[in-house]
């Protein structure tokens, strides 16, 4: 691992590396946080990963962490690890504007969402808030409030969304643990477009408060450069919180952090889900990756799961949620909204109770269909996204009628609430990253994470050109994934301290 001094000193480290080096005294949290802040300062003006940076707060927290490590008394499994929070998630001391000029900057911003509280209790150092489109409404990251976020593989292209800022921060290693949220693909789309790892857990494993306007479509999960770092983060953010009325489920890692092969894993590989129009080079890369799964011992069968495109079902829930968001806004606030988001909300106002109940029934049927599929297959594997990253400033690529149409592989599994991950599978004909999606049965997140860990070790990690410029690396390449570190015991969940917060809307 590279721990030499100078610009980009710690840009190749992982969270697990940091914890090992903190324990041995090789580096300190203050050094690592300063390095992260210096690199954020160097690249954020171009890539716009952060909408708020708390340099003073991060350095203060780093000094406190350094003192604890010097005494051999870290407060938790993330002590001193730099992390970020998406600008949809409440964070004490930092504004949560949700990418919208229609929100107020006044605060008081004295509340942490459960995820933020769990991260702090484990000792993570919050560097700042990452960018999102307005209220996370689309699969590209730009907003009237925060402007355009750009892809580190090519700044003329979008990193995807809605967790685009978190994905860029992960790709450029601006901190090591990044929170995303996913109501239709918002973790997996940007993970695919930036060549990083993103995981949408089973709904209910990560406590949420306040509840998203998109209701039970919305999941919260980790975005990282490595699967092992995501596993580390999952052990923290899945600790329960009584404020989450849908929570209380007990997440189990079940040895995912020790997985070494795919022997005995039954995989159903669907190239199109039976209805998707996928770019030929994306199919080529995905086919090649699936051949690697066979060589790792998986029993792979090419098969579609057998459901029709549920786009109208998804749109009913999504547009209804958008309508709920604007229901209490003044005309002056509505004038400040992204026109695309406002259009969705207006469509949502036309949804009837009968429409909504029909969508609920269709969602139930789809969940049953996937539960039956997983009686035969441990995992469903697909491309993550059907297209390559497209130019910034666009809500969708040319030739598509809506933002959901170009991401047909992600939103069905928000309807079913299943765990799903995206990890890099290679580069397309233009040299841009392609994601491989793994979908598992509900409550079997360890199957997805364990398989992702094995696949990452075979396929490697991707390094975007922008990180090479900062670090001095010379060319895009795959890197071997680092072995899991067990210096800090992660297996037992420590009881989380409940943070007393109140709804801000």
Number of C-alpha atoms within 10 A of each C-alpha: 9 10 16 9 10 9 13 21 18 26 22 17 18 21 25 24 17 24 24 16 15 23 17 13 14 10 17 22 28 19 16 24 27 15 21 24 19 15 23 22 12 12 17 17 11 14 24 23 34 27 22 17 18 14 17 10 14 24 21 13 23 27 17 17 25 23 14 15 21 14 9 13 13 21 16 18 23 26 27 33 28 28 29 28 27 30 32 26 26 28 23 17 15 21 22 23 25 24 28 22 19 21 16 10 12 8 15 11 15 13 20 21 23 31 26 22 24 26 26 21 21 21 22 28 26 29 27 26 30 30 36 39 31 26 22 29 26 25 29 32 34 31 22 16 21 22 16 25 34 28 31 28 24 19 16 16 20 30 37 36 33 33 36 37 36 37 39 35 30 28 28 30 25 29 31 29 31 31 32 34 30 25 28 31 33 31 34 37 31 35 38 30 31 33 30 30 30 37 34 31 29 25 24 23 26 28 27 24 20 18 15 18 18 21 13 17 22 22 30 27 26 26 35 32 31 26 31 26 23 25 22 22 28 20 20 25 26 26 23 26 24 14 20 16 13 16 18 17 16 13 22 18 21 15 12 21 25 14 17 14 19 20 13 11 19 18 26 24 23 18 23 17 21 14 14 16 15 18 13 13 17 27 19 16 20 27 18 13 21 22 12 16 23 16 14 18 14 19 17 19 14 13 16 18 18 14 14 10 16 16 13 12 19 22 18 21 22 22 24 23 22 23 22 16 16 19 13 11 13 10 9 9 14 16 13 15 22 21 12 13 20 20 14 18 21 16 16 20 16 13 15 12 9 9 13 15 12 14 20 17 12 17 19 13 14 20 20 13 15 21 17 13 18 20 9 11 21 21 24 27 27 26 31 30 28 26 20 25 26 20 19 21 17 15 21 22 17 11 8 11 10 14 16 21 18 22 24 24 27 28 23 23 23 23 24 23 23 23 27 29 31 34 34 30 30 24 20 19 12 8 11 18 26 31 33 27 28 26 27 27 26 19 19 20 25 22 22 24 29 24 22 27 25 22 25 23 18 20 19 20 23 22 24 24 20 19 23 17 12 16 18 12 14 10 11 16 14 15 14 13 19 17 12 17 17 11 11 13 10 19 14 9 15 14 12 18 13 14 17 11 16 13 10 10 5
